[in-house]
Amino acid sequence: MTEREVGQVKFFDHKKGFGFIDVLKPDSDYYGQEVFFHFSEINCKSQFKKVIPGEIVSFVVSNKEGDDKKKVCTDITGVYNAVMLVDNDSFVYKVNKKRSFRSADDEPATEDDEER
């Protein structure tokens, strides 16, 4: 049996279909690492396979097919088979990019700041 890991979704681009999960399990060989995943590995009831940044998930770390040096997440589910946020019947989650607010004492925003 393969060892299941616990991690937090750091990033997910639903248009491109990939993201990264930060491994949280302290006794894991991958603790503190961000591991790549493809949306096809998400096991949810919804036809829209997606995860929410910040969501805690359970998964297996496997070798990437064709490249044993790279690791990927497979079999992504809710922790202890809990319902994933995308499958929640009571709520709809929408992810918006976090905005930063500057006070009048801060330096004026540059073009680089506006693009972020």
Protein Blocks (a to p, Z undefined) as FASTA:
>chain_A
ZZddddddfbdcfknopacdddfbfkbckgoiacdddfklpccfbfbdcddehiacdddd
dddehiakbccdehiacehhiacfklpmkbccddddddddddfkbccddfklmmZZ
